[in-house]
Amino acid sequence: MNRRQFVRLAGSAAVLAAVPLRAHAQAYPARPVRMIVPFAPGGQTDAIARLVAQKLSDHFGTQFYVENLPGAGGNIGMGRAVQAPNDGYTLLVVDGTTYVANPSLFNKVPYDPYRDFDPISLPVTTTQVLTVTPSLPVHSVKELVALIEANPGKYTYASAGVGSPSHLTSELFRTSLHLDLVHVPFNGAGPAVTSTIGGHTPIAFSSPASSVEQVKQRNLRALAVAAKTRLPALPDVPSMVEAGYADIICDARLGAFAPTGTPNDIIVRLNDEIGKIVALPDVKERLAALGFEAFPNTPGEAATLIKEESVKWAKVIREAGIKSQ
């Protein structure tokens, strides 16, 4: 065999050796993919995870399914996801606020938000709506602040639970303005909103998913949206920036993560497809109904957002002295 024949055969062998690797990458997913949601069924994270799972299943022709693993403020589900193989067949779907806040909120958590997961995308974002019971004699944020300042310790606010986005946003509001407000935590947004409607806890920051319809039915009065711009679902309600409180912002992003070490081609492929999904007209309509907006980004951009949110909410937790129960 001369040198030219040897080089040709060696090159052919290298090409053949690479084929199974490329075929493996192209074959993903070759079996069902589990999407862990660390909360109970029925919430907004669960609803969006199921919507995305269905669209991914339709696109890939392989089932993506949601597994709810609630408990310990999301730590049980996130801990289970950490233990999964990093092969792309177990994903974590969680709101970014809980993801970054838990390590500051709890003495011990079963994951490190930077080392244990690779972000795939934070494709949708929502916020919190500042609402009051209609019997409260205020119609703007400034009027509410003046009322609280004139009556220190008299008024209470409801939240969906310790460490929830509604709780953290409320504490950002309270500590930024040095207000004397009493926190009343509930087990979920539903009970918190019900208490506010009844006037038992006359003030609440709550998700659009749980408050928009109540506002439209005039069971609640919305004073502002904790965002830089108005919420399409509540076009007549000013943003906190418009109300004069630009620092009271909650960009609650919901996203997908994979155990660290998951092949990059899988992460990129999922990121690309999820970005396409949230841009679909029917998905945008469903997101709007839940109070979310599409916010597609790259894995690198998602990682940057996670770090920014981590610093922000750790500061709020520290200054407010919040501890898990």
C-alpha positions in Angstrom: 0.0 0.0 0.0 1.5 3.4 -1.0 1.2 6.5 1.1 -1.7 8.0 -1.0 -3.8 4.9 -0.5 -3.0 4.9 3.2 -4.1 8.5 3.6 -7.3 7.9 1.7 -8.2 4.8 3.8 -7.4 6.6 7.0 -9.6 9.6 6.0 -12.4 7.2 5.2 -12.1 5.5 8.6 -12.2 8.9 10.3 -15.4 9.9 8.5 -17.1 6.6 9.3 -16.1 6.9 13.0 -17.7 10.4 13.1 -21.0 9.2 11.6 -22.4 7.5 14.7 -21.6 10.7 16.8 -23.5 12.9 14.4 -26.3 10.5 14.1 -26.6 10.3 17.9 -26.9 14.1 18.1 -29.4 14.2 15.3 -31.5 11.5 16.9 -32.2 13.5 20.1 -34.6 12.9 21.6 -34.7 9.2 21.1 -37.0 8.5 24.1 -39.4 10.5 26.3 -38.0 13.6 28.0 -39.0 14.4 31.6 -39.6 18.1 32.5 -39.6 18.5 36.3 -41.8 21.3 37.7 -41.0 21.8 41.4 -44.5 23.0 42.2 -48.0 21.5 42.4 -50.1 21.1 39.2 -52.4 24.0 38.3 -50.0 26.9 38.8 -48.7 29.2 36.1 -45.3 27.5 36.0 -47.1 24.1 35.5 -49.4 25.6 32.9 -46.6 27.0 30.7 -44.4 23.9 31.2 -47.3 21.8 29.8 -47.8 24.1 26.9 -44.2 24.0 25.9 -44.0 20.3 26.5 -46.9 19.7 24.1 -45.3 21.9 21.4 -41.9 20.2 21.8 -43.6 16.8 21.5 -45.3 17.8 18.4 -42.1 19.1 16.8 -39.8 16.3 17.7 -42.3 13.4 17.5 -41.2 12.2 20.9 -43.0 12.8 24.2 -42.0 15.6 26.5 -43.9 15.2 29.7 -44.2 17.2 33.0 -43.5 15.6 36.3 -44.6 17.7 39.3 -42.4 17.4 42.4 -43.6 20.1 44.8 -42.4 20.8 48.3 -39.9 22.9 50.4 -40.4 25.9 48.3 -39.3 24.1 45.1 -36.2 22.6 46.6 -37.4 19.0 46.4 -38.0 19.1 42.7 -34.8 21.0 42.0 -32.8 18.6 44.2 -34.3 15.7 42.2 -33.3 17.4 38.9 -29.7 17.8 40.1 -29.5 14.0 40.6 -30.6 13.2 37.0 -28.1 12.2 34.3 -26.9 15.1 32.2 -28.0 13.5 28.9 -30.8 15.9 28.0 -33.6 13.5 29.1 -34.4 15.4 32.3 -35.0 19.1 32.3 -36.0 21.6 35.0 -38.8 24.2 34.5 -38.9 26.8 37.2 -39.4 30.5 37.7 -36.1 32.3 37.9 -37.0 34.2 41.1 -37.4 31.0 43.1 -34.4 29.5 41.5 -32.1 32.3 42.6 -33.8 33.3 45.8 -33.8 29.9 47.6 -30.1 29.7 48.2 -30.4 33.0 50.2 -33.7 32.1 51.8 -32.9 28.7 53.1 -30.1 27.6 55.3 -29.4 24.7 53.0 -30.5 23.9 49.5 -29.8 20.8 47.4 -28.4 22.7 44.4 -26.1 25.5 43.4 -27.7 27.8 40.9 -24.5 28.3 39.0 -22.7 25.0 39.2 -25.4 22.4 39.0 -27.5 23.6 36.0 -26.9 25.0 32.6 -29.6 27.4 31.5 -31.4 26.6 28.3 -33.6 29.6 28.0 -35.7 32.1 30.1 -38.3 32.4 27.3 -41.2 34.1 29.1 -41.5 36.9 31.6 -44.3 38.2 33.9 -44.5 40.6 36.8 -46.5 41.4 39.9 -49.6 43.6 40.2 -50.0 45.9 43.3 -53.7 45.5 44.3 -55.8 46.6 47.2 -59.3 45.7 48.4 -61.8 48.1 46.8 -62.9 49.5 50.2 -59.4 50.9 50.8 -59.6 54.7 50.2 -56.7 54.9 47.8 -56.5 55.0 44.0 -52.7 55.4 43.4 -49.4 54.1 44.8 -48.6 57.5 46.3 -52.0 57.5 48.1 -51.3 54.0 49.4 -47.9 55.0 50.7 -49.3 58.1 52.4 -52.0 55.9 54.1 -49.5 53.4 55.4 -47.1 56.1 56.6 -49.9 57.8 58.5 -50.9 54.5 60.1 -47.7 52.5 60.9 -48.2 48.9 61.7 -52.0 49.0 61.0 -52.1 47.5 57.5 -51.2 44.0 56.4 -50.3 42.5 53.0 -50.9 39.1 51.7 -48.4 36.9 49.7 -48.4 33.5 48.0 -45.9 32.3 50.6 -42.5 33.0 52.1 -40.0 33.6 49.4 -42.5 33.7 46.6 -42.2 36.4 43.9 -45.2 38.2 45.5 -43.5 38.1 48.9 -40.2 39.3 47.6 -41.7 42.1 45.5 -43.8 43.2 48.6 -40.6 43.3 50.7 -38.8 45.3 48.0 -41.7 47.8 48.2 -41.7 47.8 52.0 -38.0 48.2 52.5 -37.4 50.6 49.7 -39.9 53.0 51.1 -39.3 52.2 54.8 -42.9 51.2 55.4 -44.3 49.6 58.5 -46.4 46.8 57.0 -47.2 43.3 58.4 -46.7 40.3 56.2 -49.4 37.5 56.1 -48.2 34.5 54.1 -50.6 32.1 52.4 -50.2 28.7 50.8 -50.5 29.9 47.2 -51.7 32.9 45.2 -55.4 31.9 45.3 -55.9 32.1 49.1 -53.8 35.4 49.2 -56.0 37.0 46.5 -59.2 35.8 48.2 -58.1 37.3 51.5 -57.3 40.6 49.8 -60.7 40.7 48.1 -62.3 40.2 51.4 -60.3 42.9 53.0 -58.7 40.7 55.6 -55.3 41.5 54.2 -56.1 44.7 52.2 -52.9 44.9 50.2 -51.2 42.4 47.9 -48.7 42.0 45.1 -49.9 39.1 43.0 -49.2 37.6 39.7 -51.3 38.7 36.7 -52.6 35.2 36.3 -54.2 35.4 39.7 -55.3 39.1 39.7 -56.2 40.3 36.2 -59.7 38.8 36.1 -60.4 40.0 39.6 -59.3 43.5 38.7 -61.5 43.4 35.6 -64.5 42.2 37.7 -63.7 45.0 40.2 -63.1 42.6 43.0 -59.7 44.2 43.4 -58.3 47.6 42.6 -55.0 47.6 40.7 -52.7 50.5 41.5 -49.6 49.7 39.5 -47.7 47.0 37.7 -44.2 46.2 39.0 -42.7 46.6 35.6 -41.1 49.3 33.4 -44.0 49.3 31.0 -47.8 48.6 31.3 -49.2 45.1 31.1 -51.2 44.5 27.9 -53.8 42.7 30.0 -54.3 45.8 32.2 -53.7 48.7 29.8 -55.2 51.3 32.1 -53.0 50.5 35.0 -49.7 52.4 35.2 -46.3 50.8 35.6 -44.3 51.5 38.7 -42.0 53.7 36.7 -45.0 55.8 35.7 -46.2 55.9 39.3 -42.9 57.3 40.4 -41.3 54.2 41.9 -38.8 53.0 39.3 -36.9 50.7 41.7 -39.8 48.5 42.5 -39.6 46.1 39.5 -40.2 42.4 39.3 -39.2 40.7 36.1 -40.3 37.1 37.0 -38.8 35.0 34.2 -39.7 31.4 33.8 -37.2 29.1 32.2 -35.8 25.7 31.4 -32.5 24.3 32.8 -30.5 21.1 32.3 -28.1 19.4 34.6 -24.6 20.7 34.2 -22.6 18.8 31.5 -25.6 18.2 29.2 -24.3 18.2 25.6 -24.2 21.7 24.2 -25.8 20.7 20.9 -28.8 19.5 22.8 -29.0 22.8 24.8 -28.7 24.8 21.6 -31.3 22.7 19.9 -33.8 23.1 22.7 -33.1 26.8 23.0 -33.8 27.3 19.3 -37.1 25.3 19.4 -38.4 27.0 22.6 -37.7 30.4 21.0 -39.8 29.4 18.0 -42.6 28.0 20.3 -43.1 31.2 22.3 -43.2 33.2 19.0 -46.2 31.2 17.7 -49.5 33.2 17.6 -51.5 30.7 19.6 -48.8 30.4 22.2 -48.5 34.2 22.5 -52.3 34.4 23.0 -52.1 31.8 25.8 -49.2 33.5 27.4 -51.0 36.8 27.4 -54.0 35.1 29.1 -51.6 34.0 31.9 -50.0 37.4 32.2 -46.8 36.4 30.4 -44.9 37.9 27.5 -42.4 36.1 25.2 -38.8 36.9 26.0 -36.6 34.6 24.0 -32.9 34.6 24.7 -29.7 32.6 24.2 -28.3 30.3 26.9 -25.5 32.8 27.6 -28.0 35.7 27.9 -30.1 33.5 30.3 -27.0 32.9 32.5 -26.4 36.6 32.7 -30.0 37.3 33.7 -29.8 34.6 36.4 -26.7 36.3 38.0 -28.4 39.7 37.9 -31.6 38.4 39.5 -29.6 36.5 42.1 -27.8 39.7 43.3 -31.0 41.7 43.4 -33.2 39.2 45.4 -30.3 38.2 47.8 -30.1 41.9 48.7 -33.9 42.1 49.3 -33.9 39.0 51.5 -30.9 40.2 53.5 -32.3 43.7 54.1 -35.8 42.4 54.9 -34.4 39.7 57.2 -36.5 37.0 55.5 -36.0 33.4 56.7 -37.7 30.3 55.6 -40.2 28.7 58.0 
